[in-house]
Amino acid sequence: EVTLVESGGGLVQPGGSLRLSCTPSQYISNSYCMGWFRQAPGKEREGVAIIDADGATSYAESVKGRFTVSKDKATNTLYLQMNSLKPEDTAMYYCASDLSDGPLVVVLGAECGVNTWGQGTQVTVSS
């Protein structure tokens, strides 16, 4: 069973930057949809950014122009570069991909969906 392992979260001041990483526990091909979700306390999990097998990206309106999703094709490591962070970006951030046979969750108008999530990494934006 392939799992997704996130890293890179932490405490940052408003206006700061963080880069999240997500590495599959085993090699997966480049044909998978991958993305980032987040969940703040008391709120539902929401899609943040998706990147499909062709490299096309989709973003939540709240992060457009500030966050960038990318993937290292050699290692299939997924990244989320987060700049100009705001307190409202505080949440648990989850990496996601379509690694199982379960139903897909399609968000942000993306051409692909996901059905497997990692354990998450906490991002806290506070002064």
Order of alpha helices (4+ residues) and beta strands (2+ residues): beta-beta-beta-beta-beta-beta-beta-beta-beta-beta-beta
